[in-house]
Amino acid sequence: MTLTPFFDTSLVVQLHIVTALAALAIGPVALMRRRRDRLHRTLGYIWVTAMAVTALSSFFIYTIRILGPFSPIHALSAAALVLLWVGIGHIRAGRVADHRRTMLSLYVFGMGIPGLFTLLPGRIMNAILFPTTPVGGFGTALAMTGVIALIWGLRRPDHIRLLLGRA
């Protein structure tokens, strides 16, 4: 591991990385705390802020250009901002189950999918974590996807039966 690629990049990318890592670390703690717990609320505010800054900062990062300066990841960032707003609206209206579902989905899909892409060769996080073997990031992303799929399958036995053709 080397932090050289982090320090060699722009300030907006550094901000993006720091806030994404903060959201990645804080998310599970906030999600597992009891509702209406003071720590849950405090971490929730921090997590929402970190997610918002991560999503907003992505609009100033143009390494992959598909539609002008934007890529599909920018659409995911826009969706994350909307879902943050929706999740906050749910809890303010007292819809705790909807709030939990929205924030959990946002954590899994808003952090997980882009997080896996950051491990691909040629990306900064790949260069930080796998400086000598960039393909290691691809293998790690593939393994993590497999673990997530396995956990998802174990939680939903009907999906395993569908995959095996025994529906």
For each residue, the residues with C-beta under 8 A, 3 or more apart:
1: 128 129 131
2: 5 127 128 131
3: 6 7 128
4: 7 8 131
5: 2 8 9 124 127 128 131
6: 3 9 14 17 124 128
7: 3 4 14
8: 4 5
9: 5 6 13 14 124
10: 13 14
11: 14 15
12: 15 16 57 60 61
13: 9 10 16 17 57 61 124
14: 6 7 9 10 11 17 18
15: 11 12 18 19 53 57
16: 12 13 19 20 54 57 58 61
17: 6 13 14 20 21 124 125
18: 14 15 21 22
19: 15 16 22 23 50 51 53 54 57
20: 16 17 23 24 50 54 111 114 115
21: 17 18 24 25
22: 18 19 25 26 46 50
23: 19 20 26 27 47 50 51 54 111
24: 20 21 27 111 115
25: 21 22 28 29
26: 22 23 29 30 43 46 47 50
27: 23 24 30 31 47 107 111
28: 25 31 32 107
29: 25 26 32 33 39 43
30: 26 27 33 40 43 44 47 103
31: 27 28 100 103 104 107
32: 28 29
33: 29 30 37 39 40 43
34: 37 40
35: 40 96 100
36: 40 41
37: 33 34 40 41
38: 41 42
39: 29 33 42 43
40: 30 33 34 35 36 37 43 44
41: 36 37 38 44 45
42: 38 39 45 46
43: 26 29 30 33 39 40 46 47
44: 30 40 41 47 48 103
45: 41 42 48 49
46: 22 26 42 43 49 50
47: 23 26 27 30 43 44 50 51
48: 44 45 51 52 84 87 88
49: 45 46 52 53
50: 19 20 22 23 26 46 47 53 54
51: 19 23 47 48 54 55 80 84 106 110
52: 48 49 55 56 81 84
53: 15 19 49 50 56 57
54: 16 19 20 23 50 51 57 58 77 80
55: 51 52 58 59 77 78 80 81 84 110
56: 52 53 59 77 81
57: 12 13 15 16 19 53 54 60 61
58: 16 54 55 61 73 74 77
59: 55 56 74 77
60: 12 57
61: 12 13 16 57 58
62: 65 69 70
63:
64: 71 73
65: 62 68 69 70 71
66: 70 71 72
67: 70 71
68: 65
69: 62 65
70: 62 65 66 67 74 75
71: 64 65 66 67 74
72: 66 75 76
73: 58 64 76 77 114 117
74: 58 59 70 71 77 78
75: 70 72 78 79
76: 72 73 79 80 109 110 113 114
77: 54 55 56 58 59 73 74 80 81
78: 55 74 75 81 82
79: 75 76 82 83 110
80: 51 54 55 76 77 83 84 106 110
81: 52 55 56 77 78 84 85
82: 78 79 85 86
83: 79 80 86 87 102 105 106 110
84: 48 51 52 55 80 81 87 88 106
85: 81 82 88 89
86: 82 83 89 90 102
87: 48 83 84 90 91 99 102 103 106
88: 48 84 85 91 92
89: 85 86 92 93
90: 86 87 93 95 96 98 99 102
91: 87 88 94 95 96 99
92: 88 89
93: 89 90
94: 91
95: 90 91 98 99
96: 35 90 91 99 100
97: 100 101
98: 90 95 101 102
99: 87 90 91 95 96 102 103
100: 31 35 96 97 103 104
101: 97 98 104 105
102: 83 86 87 90 98 99 105 106
103: 30 31 44 87 99 100 106 107
104: 31 100 101 107 108
105: 83 101 102 108 109 110
106: 51 80 83 84 87 102 103 109 110 111
107: 27 28 31 103 104 110 111 112
108: 104 105 111 112
109: 76 105 106 112 113
110: 51 55 76 79 80 83 105 106 107 113 114
111: 20 23 24 27 106 107 108 114 115
112: 107 108 109 115 116 148
113: 76 109 110 116 117
114: 20 73 76 110 111 117 118
115: 20 24 111 112 118 119
116: 112 113 119 120 141 144 145
117: 73 113 114 120 123 141
118: 114 115 123 124 125 126
119: 115 116 123 125 126 129 130 137 138 140 141 144
120: 116 117 123 126 137 138 141
121: 126 134 135 137 138
122: 126 134
123: 117 118 119 120 126 127 137
124: 5 6 9 13 17 118 127 128
125: 17 118 119 128 129 137
126: 118 119 120 121 122 123 129 130 134 137
127: 2 5 123 124 130 131 134
128: 1 2 3 5 6 124 125 131
129: 1 119 125 126 136 137 140
130: 119 126 127 133 134 135 136 137 140
131: 1 2 4 5 127 128
132:
133: 130 136
134: 121 122 126 127 130 137 138
135: 121 130 138 139
136: 129 130 133 139 140
137: 119 120 121 123 125 126 129 130 134 140 141
138: 119 120 121 134 135 141 142
139: 135 136 142 143
140: 119 129 130 136 137 143 144
141: 116 117 119 120 137 138 144 145
142: 138 139 145 146
143: 139 140 146 147
144: 116 119 140 141 147 148
145: 116 141 142 148 149
146: 142 143 149 150
147: 143 144 150 151
148: 112 144 145 151 152
149: 145 146 152 153
150: 146 147 153 154
151: 147 148 154 155
152: 148 149 155 156 159
153: 149 150 156 157 159 160 163
154: 150 151 157 160
155: 151 152
156: 152 153 159 160
157: 153 154 160 161
158: 161 162 167
159: 152 153 156 162 163
160: 153 154 156 157 163 164
161: 157 158 164 166 167
162: 158 159 165 166 167
163: 153 159 160
164: 160 161
165: 162
166: 161 162
167: 158 161 162
